[in-house]
Amino acid sequence: MTFAAALPASRALPVRLSGVGRALGGRTVLRDVDIDVEPGEIVALIGPSGCGKSTLLRQVSGLDAPDRGSVSIDGTPVAPVDQRCAVGFQEPRLLPWRSIAQNVSLGLPRGTDRTTGAARVAELLALVGLDASRSLRPRQVSGGMAQRASLARALSRSPGVLVLDEPFGALDALTRLRMQDLLLDVHGAEPTTVLLVTHDVDEALYLADRVVLLGEDPAEPGEGSGIRRVLEVPGARPRDRASAQLAELRAELLEGLGVSSHHVPTPTARSTP
């Protein structure tokens, strides 16, 4: 049996959130969130800490359910732990007693035969540049390599939707830039719809087709976060990080976050220790 016959290439799926609201611990976190994400689009979610960005990702992946409104993938409601969606976290969450290849294989669909699974894992390890490290344990690889393995694991079942919650937040600056480029390479090779939470405005502008700013309405504090602004990011990827056009959008997003762009220098890469 060939890999293509057993695990067809992923088909990027549309996502719709309509009137989504969620309260946690007696506090309203999200209120009246409406987002339509096109198949294959990369959408970045930014906003202050605690504004509900991660909660929103949990609604899309089926790890949580809204109190109000609806969430659908490809026109049908999201199911608990929806198998059409894969999740990547800030920490790689690799099992330390398994090899890199074995960790990636954990994401394969249930019932995948051994030959097909091995072919899929080998393909993904090559895609993320870990084919030579397949037999190593997580403690034997760098943080960037572990995060690449985590990304490969998330892609192993060819999800229609990939949600990423601060996937590069724990990496040093130079590794983070490299991982951003890798994500774009992977997205080109394995097209899927991506929702990405980040606190890094520059990362959002470099990766996303649209940037969604979440936050509370200043006129109604404590009533939950909604969509405050949506910015279309011009230009084909990969973009020039030093683009004047991106600098203008950066200033606009920082203003929306209540931060003066004059006091926030553009991040510079530093060497990996």
C-alpha positions in Angstrom: 0.0 0.0 0.0 1.4 3.4 -0.9 1.4 6.4 1.4 -0.7 8.4 -1.0 -3.4 5.7 -1.0 -3.6 5.4 2.8 -3.1 9.0 3.9 -4.2 11.5 1.2 -2.6 14.9 1.2 -4.2 17.4 3.5 -7.0 19.6 2.1 -7.0 23.0 3.8 -10.4 23.6 5.3 -12.4 26.8 6.1 -13.1 27.8 9.7 -16.0 29.9 10.9 -16.7 31.4 14.3 -20.0 33.0 14.7 -21.0 35.0 17.8 -18.7 33.0 20.0 -18.7 33.7 23.7 -17.0 32.0 26.6 -16.9 32.5 30.3 -14.3 30.9 32.6 -14.4 31.0 36.4 -17.2 33.4 36.4 -15.4 35.9 34.1 -16.4 36.6 30.5 -13.3 35.9 28.4 -14.7 36.1 24.8 -17.8 38.0 23.6 -19.4 38.0 20.1 -16.4 36.8 18.1 -17.0 36.5 14.4 -14.2 35.2 12.2 -14.2 33.5 8.8 -10.9 31.9 7.8 -10.4 30.9 4.2 -8.9 27.5 3.3 -5.1 27.7 3.3 -5.1 31.1 5.0 -2.7 32.0 7.8 -4.4 34.1 10.4 -2.5 35.5 13.4 -4.3 36.4 16.7 -2.7 39.0 18.9 -3.8 40.9 21.9 -3.0 41.6 25.6 -2.3 38.7 27.9 -5.6 37.2 29.2 -7.7 38.5 26.3 -8.8 35.0 25.2 -6.4 34.2 22.4 -5.6 30.7 23.6 -9.3 30.1 24.6 -10.3 30.9 21.0 -7.9 28.3 19.7 -9.4 25.8 22.0 -12.8 26.4 20.6 -11.5 25.8 17.0 -9.7 22.5 18.0 -12.5 21.1 20.0 -10.5 21.2 23.3 -13.2 23.5 24.7 -16.7 24.6 23.7 -18.3 28.0 23.6 -21.1 29.1 25.9 -22.7 31.0 23.0 -22.4 31.0 19.3 -20.9 28.3 17.0 -17.7 27.1 15.6 -17.5 25.0 12.4 -14.8 23.5 10.1 -15.7 23.0 6.5 -19.4 23.8 7.3 -19.9 21.3 10.1 -19.7 21.9 13.8 -16.5 21.3 15.6 -16.5 18.0 17.6 -14.7 17.4 20.9 -11.0 17.1 20.1 -11.8 17.5 16.4 -9.6 15.2 14.3 -9.7 17.6 11.4 -7.5 20.0 13.5 -4.0 19.6 14.9 -2.5 21.6 17.7 1.0 22.9 18.4 2.0 24.4 21.7 4.7 26.7 23.0 6.4 23.7 24.6 7.3 20.8 22.3 5.7 18.3 24.7 7.8 15.4 23.5 7.9 12.1 25.4 11.5 11.9 26.8 11.7 8.1 26.6 10.8 8.0 22.8 13.0 8.9 19.9 12.2 11.9 17.7 10.8 9.6 15.0 8.6 7.8 17.6 7.3 11.1 18.9 6.3 12.2 15.5 4.5 8.9 14.9 2.3 9.6 17.9 0.3 12.0 15.7 -0.6 9.5 13.0 -4.2 8.7 12.6 -5.4 5.7 14.6 -5.2 2.5 12.6 -2.4 3.7 10.2 -0.4 0.6 9.2 3.2 0.4 10.0 4.6 0.8 6.5 2.4 3.7 5.7 3.2 5.4 9.1 6.9 4.9 8.7 6.8 6.5 5.2 4.8 9.5 6.5 7.1 10.0 9.5 10.2 9.9 7.2 8.6 12.4 4.8 7.9 14.8 7.6 11.3 14.5 9.3 12.9 15.3 5.9 10.5 18.3 5.5 11.6 19.8 8.9 15.2 18.9 8.5 15.4 16.1 11.2 15.9 13.0 9.1 19.5 12.7 10.5 18.2 13.0 14.1 15.3 10.5 13.9 16.9 8.2 16.5 17.8 10.8 19.1 15.9 11.4 22.3 14.4 14.9 23.0 17.2 15.6 25.6 19.8 15.1 22.9 18.4 17.9 20.6 18.2 21.7 20.8 15.0 23.6 21.6 14.5 24.5 18.0 14.9 20.9 16.9 12.4 19.8 19.5 9.9 22.4 18.2 10.4 21.1 14.7 9.6 17.6 15.8 6.5 19.0 17.5 5.4 20.6 14.3 6.0 17.4 12.3 3.9 15.5 14.8 1.1 18.0 14.4 1.2 17.6 10.6 1.5 13.8 10.7 -2.3 13.2 10.2 -2.5 15.8 7.4 -4.9 18.1 9.3 -7.2 20.5 7.4 -6.6 23.1 10.2 -3.5 23.7 12.2 -3.7 25.8 15.4 -0.5 27.1 16.9 -0.3 28.6 20.4 2.8 30.7 20.8 4.8 27.9 19.1 8.1 29.8 19.0 7.8 31.9 22.2 10.3 29.9 24.2 13.1 30.0 21.5 16.0 32.4 21.2 15.7 35.2 18.7 17.7 33.6 15.9 16.1 30.2 16.2 12.7 31.9 16.2 13.4 33.6 12.9 14.5 30.3 11.4 11.4 28.6 12.7 9.2 31.3 11.1 10.8 30.6 7.7 10.4 26.8 8.3 6.7 27.3 9.0 6.3 29.0 5.7 8.2 26.3 3.9 6.1 23.6 5.6 2.9 25.6 4.7 4.0 25.6 1.1 4.7 21.9 1.1 1.7 20.8 3.3 -1.0 23.4 2.6 -3.4 23.8 5.5 -5.3 26.5 7.2 -3.4 28.0 10.1 -4.5 30.0 13.2 -1.5 31.3 15.1 -1.4 33.0 18.5 1.6 35.2 19.1 2.6 38.1 21.2 5.2 39.1 18.6 3.8 41.8 16.2 6.6 41.3 13.8 6.1 37.6 13.7 2.4 38.1 12.9 3.1 40.5 10.1 5.8 38.2 8.6 3.7 35.1 8.6 0.0 36.0 8.3 -2.4 36.9 5.6 -4.5 38.7 8.2 -3.8 39.8 11.7 -6.7 39.8 14.2 -6.4 42.0 17.2 -8.4 40.8 20.2 -9.2 42.9 23.2 -11.9 44.4 25.4 -14.0 47.4 24.4 -12.6 50.3 26.6 -16.2 51.5 27.0 -17.2 48.1 28.5 -14.4 46.8 30.7 -14.9 43.3 32.1 -17.4 42.3 29.5 -15.0 40.1 27.5 -12.8 40.4 24.5 -14.0 40.8 20.9 -12.3 41.6 17.7 -10.9 45.2 17.9 -9.2 45.3 14.5 -8.4 43.1 11.5 -5.5 44.0 9.3 -4.8 42.6 5.8 -1.1 42.1 5.3 0.1 43.0 1.8 2.7 41.2 -0.2 3.5 37.6 -1.0 5.4 35.5 1.5 8.2 35.4 2.4 8.1 39.1 3.1 10.9 41.6 3.6 11.1 42.0 7.4 12.5 45.5 6.9 9.6 46.6 4.6 8.4 50.2 5.2 4.9 48.9 4.6 5.2 46.4 7.4 6.6 49.1 9.6 3.5 51.1 9.2 1.3 48.2 10.0 3.5 47.4 13.0 2.9 50.9 14.4 -0.8 50.5 13.9 -0.9 47.2 15.7 1.2 48.5 18.6 -1.1 51.5 18.9 -4.0 49.0 19.1 -2.2 47.2 21.9 -1.7 50.5 23.7 2.1 50.5 23.1 4.1 53.4 21.6 6.1 52.1 18.6 8.8 54.6 19.5 9.6 52.6 22.7 9.6 49.2 21.1 12.7 48.4 18.9 12.5 46.0 16.1 13.7 42.6 17.4 17.2 41.7 16.3 18.5 38.2 15.9 21.1 36.9 18.4 23.3 33.9 18.2 22.1 30.6 19.5 24.1 29.7 22.6 
